[in-house]
Amino acid sequence: MVPITLIQKPLNFRVIYHRVSLLADDLMEEKERPSFEEALKQLEYIVEQLESPEITLEDSVKLYEKGMELSKQCNEVLHQAELKIEQVNSRQDQD
C-alpha cells in the first residue's frame, strides 16, 4: 500500500508568532505600558511585519492601530524629556 501524503502549505512560524503576539497585546491592560525603548522595538517589529507580503489585511490594520498607539506613547515620552531638558537649561541660565 502506498502512503497517502497530504499536500499542505508549510507553516510560517513568523505569521503564527505575529498572531499570537496580537492576541497577547489585546489581553494586556492599559496600565502595562512598555518603556520607551521597548515601544520603539515593538514599532520596528510592526514596520517589519507590515512590509511582509504574507500579512493579512485584518492583521495589518490591527498592527497599524497598535503602531499608532506606540507612536503616540513614544512622542509623549519624548515631549516630557524635552520639557525636563528645557527646565534644567533654564535653571542653569538663572545661576
N, CA, C and O atoms as a GROMACS GRO file, in nm:
protein
  380
    1MET      N    1   0.084  -0.117   0.000
    1MET     CA    2   0.000   0.000   0.000
    1MET      C    3   0.089   0.124   0.000
    1MET      O    4   0.186   0.132   0.076
    2VAL      N    5   0.056   0.220  -0.084
    2VAL     CA    6   0.133   0.343  -0.095
    2VAL      C    7   0.080   0.443   0.007
    2VAL      O    8  -0.041   0.465   0.015
    3PRO      N    9   0.170   0.504   0.087
    3PRO     CA   10   0.121   0.601   0.187
    3PRO      C   11   0.064   0.725   0.118
    3PRO      O   12   0.116   0.773   0.017
    4ILE      N   13  -0.040   0.774   0.176
    4ILE     CA   14  -0.103   0.895   0.125
    4ILE      C   15  -0.044   1.014   0.199
    4ILE      O   16  -0.041   1.018   0.322
    5THR      N   17   0.001   1.109   0.125
    5THR     CA   18   0.055   1.230   0.188
    5THR      C   19  -0.037   1.347   0.155
    5THR      O   20  -0.084   1.363   0.042
    6LEU      N   21  -0.060   1.425   0.254
    6LEU     CA   22  -0.141   1.545   0.235
    6LEU      C   23  -0.051   1.659   0.190
    6LEU      O   24   0.058   1.678   0.244
    7ILE      N   25  -0.097   1.732   0.094
    7ILE     CA   26  -0.021   1.847   0.048
    7ILE      C   27  -0.066   1.965   0.133
    7ILE      O   28  -0.182   2.009   0.128
    8GLN      N   29   0.027   2.015   0.209
    8GLN     CA   30  -0.003   2.128   0.295
    8GLN      C   31   0.093   2.242   0.266
    8GLN      O   32   0.209   2.222   0.228
    9LYS      N   33   0.041   2.358   0.284
    9LYS     CA   34   0.127   2.475   0.275
    9LYS      C   35   0.214   2.474   0.401
    9LYS      O   36   0.162   2.456   0.511
   10PRO      N   37   0.345   2.494   0.386
   10PRO     CA   38   0.430   2.491   0.505
   10PRO      C   39   0.390   2.601   0.604
   10PRO      O   40   0.350   2.711   0.565
   11LEU      N   41   0.402   2.569   0.731
   11LEU     CA   42   0.367   2.665   0.834
   11LEU      C   43   0.467   2.780   0.835
   11LEU      O   44   0.588   2.759   0.827
   12ASN      N   45   0.416   2.897   0.844
   12ASN     CA   46   0.501   3.014   0.854
   12ASN      C   47   0.498   3.057   1.000
   12ASN      O   48   0.403   3.121   1.045
   13PHE      N   49   0.603   3.022   1.073
   13PHE     CA   50   0.606   3.048   1.216
   13PHE      C   51   0.609   3.197   1.247
   13PHE      O   52   0.565   3.239   1.354
   14ARG      N   53   0.659   3.275   1.155
   14ARG     CA   54   0.661   3.420   1.175
   14ARG      C   55   0.519   3.474   1.182
   14ARG      O   56   0.488   3.557   1.268
   15VAL      N   57   0.432   3.429   1.092
   15VAL     CA   58   0.294   3.474   1.092
   15VAL      C   59   0.221   3.421   1.215
   15VAL      O   60   0.142   3.493   1.276
   16ILE      N   61   0.247   3.296   1.253
   16ILE     CA   62   0.185   3.239   1.372
   16ILE      C   63   0.226   3.317   1.496
   16ILE      O   64   0.143   3.350   1.580
   17TYR      N   65   0.356   3.347   1.507
   17TYR     CA   66   0.405   3.425   1.622
   17TYR      C   67   0.338   3.562   1.624
   17TYR      O   68   0.299   3.612   1.729
   18HIS      N   69   0.326   3.620   1.506
   18HIS     CA   70   0.265   3.753   1.496
   18HIS      C   71   0.121   3.749   1.548
   18HIS      O   72   0.079   3.837   1.623
   19ARG      N   73   0.046   3.649   1.508
   19ARG     CA   74  -0.095   3.639   1.551
   19ARG      C   75  -0.104   3.616   1.702
   19ARG      O   76  -0.192   3.671   1.768
   20VAL      N   77  -0.015   3.534   1.755
   20VAL     CA   78  -0.014   3.510   1.900
   20VAL      C   79   0.021   3.639   1.974
   20VAL      O   80  -0.038   3.669   2.077
   21SER      N   81   0.117   3.714   1.921
   21SER     CA   82   0.155   3.839   1.988
   21SER      C   83   0.042   3.941   1.981
   21SER      O   84   0.025   4.020   2.074
   22LEU      N   85  -0.036   3.941   1.872
   22LEU     CA   86  -0.152   4.031   1.864
   22LEU      C   87  -0.254   3.995   1.972
   22LEU      O   88  -0.311   4.084   2.035
   23LEU      N   89  -0.276   3.866   1.992
   23LEU     CA   90  -0.369   3.824   2.096
   23LEU      C   91  -0.318   3.864   2.234
   23LEU      O   92  -0.396   3.910   2.318
   24ALA      N   93  -0.190   3.848   2.256
   24ALA     CA   94  -0.132   3.885   2.385
   24ALA      C   95  -0.145   4.035   2.408
   24ALA      O   96  -0.175   4.079   2.519
   25ASP      N   97  -0.123   4.112   2.304
   25ASP     CA   98  -0.137   4.258   2.315
   25ASP      C   99  -0.280   4.296   2.351
   25ASP      O  100  -0.302   4.389   2.429
   26ASP      N  101  -0.376   4.226   2.294
   26ASP     CA  102  -0.516   4.255   2.323
   26ASP      C  103  -0.548   4.228   2.470
   26ASP      O  104  -0.634   4.294   2.528
   27LEU      N  105  -0.478   4.132   2.531
   27LEU     CA  106  -0.504   4.097   2.670
   27LEU      C  107  -0.433   4.188   2.769
   27LEU      O  108  -0.469   4.193   2.886
   28MET      N  109  -0.331   4.261   2.720
   28MET     CA  110  -0.257   4.350   2.809
   28MET      C  111  -0.345   4.464   2.856
   28MET      O  112  -0.425   4.519   2.780
   29GLU      N  113  -0.329   4.499   2.982
   29GLU     CA  114  -0.403   4.612   3.035
   29GLU      C  115  -0.335   4.742   2.994
   29GLU      O  116  -0.216   4.744   2.963
   30GLU      N  117  -0.411   4.848   2.995
   30GLU     CA  118  -0.357   4.979   2.960
   30GLU      C  119  -0.247   5.020   3.057
   30GLU      O  120  -0.155   5.093   3.019
   31LYS      N  121  -0.255   4.974   3.182
   31LYS     CA  122  -0.157   5.011   3.283
   31LYS      C  123  -0.018   4.959   3.249
   31LYS      O  124   0.081   5.016   3.293
   32GLU      N  125  -0.010   4.853   3.175
   32GLU     CA  126   0.117   4.789   3.144
   32GLU      C  127   0.178   4.848   3.017
   32GLU      O  128   0.191   4.780   2.915
   33ARG      N  129   0.214   4.973   3.024
   33ARG     CA  130   0.274   5.038   2.908
   33ARG      C  131   0.422   5.003   2.903
   33ARG      O  132   0.491   5.004   3.005
   34PRO      N  133   0.472   4.972   2.784
   34PRO     CA  134   0.615   4.940   2.772
   34PRO      C  135   0.700   5.065   2.789
   34PRO      O  136   0.653   5.178   2.773
   35SER      N  137   0.827   5.044   2.821
   35SER     CA  138   0.919   5.156   2.829
   35SER      C  139   0.938   5.214   2.689
   35SER      O  140   0.895   5.155   2.590
   36PHE      N  141   1.002   5.330   2.683
   36PHE     CA  142   1.026   5.394   2.554
   36PHE      C  143   1.104   5.300   2.462
   36PHE      O  144   1.068   5.284   2.345
   37GLU      N  145   1.209   5.238   2.515
   37GLU     CA  146   1.293   5.150   2.435
   37GLU      C  147   1.216   5.027   2.386
   37GLU      O  148   1.232   4.984   2.272
   38GLU      N  149   1.133   4.971   2.474
   38GLU     CA  150   1.052   4.856   2.434
   38GLU      C  151   0.950   4.895   2.328
   38GLU      O  152   0.928   4.821   2.232
   39ALA      N  153   0.888   5.011   2.346
   39ALA     CA  154   0.790   5.058   2.248
   39ALA      C  155   0.855   5.080   2.113
   39ALA      O  156   0.796   5.049   2.009
   40LEU      N  157   0.976   5.134   2.114
   40LEU     CA  158   1.048   5.156   1.989
   40LEU      C  159   1.080   5.024   1.919
   40LEU      O  160   1.069   5.013   1.797
   41LYS      N  161   1.120   4.924   1.996
   41LYS     CA  162   1.147   4.792   1.938
   41LYS      C  163   1.020   4.731   1.880
   41LYS      O  164   1.022   4.670   1.773
   42GLN      N  165   0.909   4.750   1.951
   42GLN     CA  166   0.782   4.699   1.900
   42GLN      C  167   0.743   4.771   1.771
   42GLN      O  168   0.691   4.708   1.678
   43LEU      N  169   0.767   4.899   1.765
   43LEU     CA  170   0.738   4.974   1.642
   43LEU      C  171   0.822   4.922   1.526
   43LEU      O  172   0.771   4.907   1.415
   44GLU      N  173   0.948   4.896   1.550
   44GLU     CA  174   1.034   4.841   1.445
   44GLU      C  175   0.982   4.706   1.397
   44GLU      O  176   0.982   4.678   1.277
   45TYR      N  177   0.939   4.624   1.491
   45TYR     CA  178   0.884   4.492   1.456
   45TYR      C  179   0.755   4.509   1.374
   45TYR      O  180   0.733   4.437   1.276
   46ILE      N  181   0.671   4.603   1.414
   46ILE     CA  182   0.545   4.627   1.342
   46ILE      C  183   0.572   4.670   1.199
   46ILE      O  184   0.507   4.623   1.106
   47VAL      N  185   0.667   4.759   1.181
   47VAL     CA  186   0.702   4.804   1.045
   47VAL      C  187   0.750   4.685   0.962
   47VAL      O  188   0.712   4.671   0.846
   48GLU      N  189   0.832   4.601   1.022
   48GLU     CA  190   0.881   4.483   0.951
   48GLU      C  191   0.765   4.392   0.910
   48GLU      O  192   0.762   4.340   0.798
   49GLN      N  193   0.670   4.373   1.001
   49GLN     CA  194   0.555   4.287   0.971
   49GLN      C  195   0.466   4.348   0.864
   49GLN      O  196   0.415   4.278   0.776
   50LEU      N  197   0.447   4.480   0.870
   50LEU     CA  198   0.362   4.546   0.770
   50LEU      C  199   0.423   4.539   0.630
   50LEU      O  200   0.351   4.543   0.531
   51GLU      N  201   0.554   4.529   0.624
   51GLU     CA  202   0.621   4.518   0.494
   51GLU      C  203   0.618   4.376   0.439
   51GLU      O  204   0.653   4.353   0.323
   52SER      N  205   0.577   4.281   0.521
   52SER     CA  206   0.572   4.140   0.479
   52SER      C  207   0.457   4.118   0.382
   52SER      O  208   0.345   4.163   0.406
   53PRO      N  209   0.483   4.048   0.272
   53PRO     CA  210   0.374   4.021   0.176
   53PRO      C  211   0.276   3.915   0.228
   53PRO      O  212   0.170   3.896   0.169
   54GLU      N  213   0.310   3.847   0.337
   54GLU     CA  214   0.226   3.739   0.387
   54GLU      C  215   0.121   3.785   0.487
   54GLU      O  216   0.036   3.705   0.528
   55ILE      N  217   0.124   3.909   0.527
   55ILE     CA  218   0.031   3.957   0.630
   55ILE      C  219  -0.107   3.981   0.570
   55ILE      O  220  -0.122   4.029   0.458
   56THR      N  221  -0.208   3.946   0.648
   56THR     CA  222  -0.346   3.967   0.602
   56THR      C  223  -0.386   4.113   0.624
   56THR      O  224  -0.324   4.186   0.701
   57LEU      N  225  -0.490   4.152   0.556
   57LEU     CA  226  -0.540   4.288   0.571
   57LEU      C  227  -0.585   4.312   0.715
   57LEU      O  228  -0.555   4.416   0.774
   58GLU      N  229  -0.657   4.217   0.771
   58GLU     CA  230  -0.705   4.230   0.909
   58GLU      C  231  -0.589   4.248   1.007
   58GLU      O  232  -0.594   4.335   1.094
   59ASP      N  233  -0.486   4.166   0.993
   59ASP     CA  234  -0.369   4.177   1.080
   59ASP      C  235  -0.295   4.308   1.058
   59ASP      O  236  -0.244   4.367   1.153
   60SER      N  237  -0.289   4.353   0.934
   60SER     CA  238  -0.218   4.478   0.907
   60SER      C  239  -0.291   4.597   0.970
   60SER      O  240  -0.226   4.691   1.016
   61VAL      N  241  -0.423   4.594   0.971
   61VAL     CA  242  -0.500   4.702   1.034
   61VAL      C  243  -0.477   4.700   1.185
   61VAL      O  244  -0.458   4.806   1.246
   62LYS      N  245  -0.478   4.582   1.246
   62LYS     CA  246  -0.451   4.571   1.390
   62LYS      C  247  -0.311   4.621   1.422
   62LYS      O  248  -0.291   4.692   1.520
   63LEU      N  249  -0.214   4.582   1.339
   63LEU     CA  250  -0.078   4.627   1.362
   63LEU      C  251  -0.066   4.778   1.347
   63LEU      O  252   0.003   4.844   1.425
   64TYR      N  253  -0.134   4.833   1.249
   64TYR     CA  254  -0.132   4.978   1.229
   64TYR      C  255  -0.186   5.050   1.352
   64TYR      O  256  -0.128   5.148   1.399
   65GLU      N  257  -0.298   5.000   1.405
   65GLU     CA  258  -0.356   5.060   1.525
   65GLU      C  259  -0.259   5.053   1.642
   65GLU      O  260  -0.239   5.152   1.714
   66LYS      N  261  -0.198   4.937   1.662
   66LYS     CA  262  -0.101   4.920   1.770
   66LYS      C  263   0.018   5.013   1.748
   66LYS      O  264   0.068   5.073   1.843
   67GLY      N  265   0.063   5.024   1.625
   67GLY     CA  266   0.175   5.112   1.593
   67GLY      C  267   0.144   5.257   1.623
   67GLY      O  268   0.229   5.330   1.673
   68MET      N  269   0.023   5.299   1.593
   68MET     CA  270  -0.016   5.438   1.621
   68MET      C  271  -0.019   5.464   1.773
   68MET      O  272   0.021   5.571   1.818
   69GLU      N  273  -0.067   5.366   1.850
   69GLU     CA  274  -0.068   5.379   1.995
   69GLU      C  275   0.075   5.392   2.048
   69GLU      O  276   0.105   5.478   2.131
   70LEU      N  277   0.163   5.305   1.999
   70LEU     CA  278   0.302   5.308   2.043
   70LEU      C  279   0.370   5.438   2.001
   70LEU      O  280   0.449   5.494   2.077
   71SER      N  281   0.340   5.485   1.881
   71SER     CA  282   0.397   5.610   1.832
   71SER      C  283   0.353   5.727   1.921
   71SER      O  284   0.434   5.813   1.956
   72LYS      N  285   0.227   5.729   1.957
   72LYS     CA  286   0.176   5.834   2.045
   72LYS      C  287   0.245   5.829   2.180
   72LYS      O  288   0.284   5.932   2.235
   73GLN      N  289   0.262   5.709   2.234
   73GLN     CA  290   0.329   5.693   2.362
   73GLN      C  291   0.474   5.742   2.354
   73GLN      O  292   0.520   5.814   2.442
   74CYS      N  293   0.544   5.705   2.249
   74CYS     CA  294   0.684   5.748   2.232
   74CYS      C  295   0.693   5.900   2.220
   74CYS      O  296   0.782   5.962   2.279
   75ASN      N  297   0.601   5.959   2.146
   75ASN     CA  298   0.601   6.105   2.132
   75ASN      C  299   0.576   6.174   2.265
   75ASN      O  300   0.636   6.278   2.294
   76GLU      N  301   0.487   6.118   2.347
   76GLU     CA  302   0.460   6.175   2.479
   76GLU      C  303   0.585   6.168   2.567
   76GLU      O  304   0.618   6.265   2.635
   77VAL      N  305   0.654   6.056   2.565
   77VAL     CA  306   0.775   6.040   2.645
   77VAL      C  307   0.882   6.138   2.598
   77VAL      O  308   0.950   6.201   2.680
   78LEU      N  309   0.899   6.150   2.467
   78LEU     CA  310   0.997   6.244   2.412
   78LEU      C  311   0.963   6.388   2.449
   78LEU      O  312   1.052   6.467   2.480
   79HIS      N  313   0.836   6.421   2.445
   79HIS     CA  314   0.793   6.557   2.480
   79HIS      C  315   0.825   6.586   2.627
   79HIS      O  316   0.876   6.693   2.659
   80GLN      N  317   0.796   6.491   2.715
   80GLN     CA  318   0.826   6.508   2.858
   80GLN      C  319   0.977   6.523   2.880
   80GLN      O  320   1.020   6.605   2.962
   81ALA      N  321   1.055   6.446   2.808
   81ALA     CA  322   1.202   6.456   2.821
   81ALA      C  323   1.249   6.593   2.774
   81ALA      O  324   1.337   6.653   2.835
   82GLU      N  325   1.191   6.642   2.666
   82GLU     CA  326   1.226   6.774   2.614
   82GLU      C  327   1.194   6.883   2.716
   82GLU      O  328   1.273   6.976   2.735
   83LEU      N  329   1.077   6.872   2.781
   83LEU     CA  330   1.040   6.970   2.883
   83LEU      C  331   1.137   6.968   3.001
   83LEU      O  332   1.174   7.074   3.053
   84LYS      N  333   1.178   6.849   3.042
   84LYS     CA  334   1.273   6.838   3.153
   84LYS      C  335   1.407   6.902   3.116
   84LYS      O  336   1.468   6.970   3.198
   85ILE      N  337   1.451   6.879   2.994
   85ILE     CA  338   1.578   6.937   2.949
   85ILE      C  339   1.568   7.089   2.947
   85ILE      O  340   1.662   7.158   2.986
   86GLU      N  341   1.456   7.140   2.901
   86GLU     CA  342   1.436   7.285   2.900
   86GLU      C  343   1.438   7.343   3.041
   86GLU      O  344   1.493   7.450   3.064
   87GLN      N  345   1.377   7.271   3.137
   87GLN     CA  346   1.378   7.316   3.276
   87GLN      C  347   1.519   7.320   3.332
   87GLN      O  348   1.558   7.415   3.399
   88VAL      N  349   1.596   7.216   3.304
   88VAL     CA  350   1.734   7.211   3.351
   88VAL      C  351   1.814   7.325   3.290
   88VAL      O  352   1.890   7.392   3.360
   89ASN      N  353   1.797   7.348   3.162
   89ASN     CA  354   1.870   7.456   3.095
   89ASN      C  355   1.830   7.593   3.150
   89ASN      O  356   1.916   7.680   3.165
   90SER      N  357   1.703   7.612   3.178
   90SER     CA  358   1.660   7.742   3.231
   90SER      C  359   1.715   7.764   3.372
   90SER      O  360   1.748   7.876   3.408
   91ARG      N  361   1.725   7.659   3.451
   91ARG     CA  362   1.785   7.670   3.585
   91ARG      C  363   1.933   7.704   3.574
   91ARG      O  364   1.985   7.781   3.654
   92GLN      N  365   2.000   7.646   3.474
   92GLN     CA  366   2.141   7.674   3.455
   92GLN      C  367   2.161   7.819   3.413
   92GLN      O  368   2.257   7.884   3.455
   93ASP      N  369   2.070   7.872   3.332
   93ASP     CA  370   2.080   8.010   3.286
   93ASP      C  371   2.058   8.108   3.400
   93ASP      O  372   2.116   8.216   3.401
   94GLN      N  373   1.974   8.070   3.496
   94GLN     CA  374   1.945   8.158   3.610
   94GLN      C  375   2.061   8.164   3.708
   94GLN      O  376   2.077   8.263   3.779
   95ASP      N  377   2.142   8.060   3.712
   95ASP     CA  378   2.256   8.057   3.806
   95ASP      C  379   2.371   8.136   3.759
   95ASP      O  380   2.474   8.142   3.827
   0.00000   0.00000   0.00000
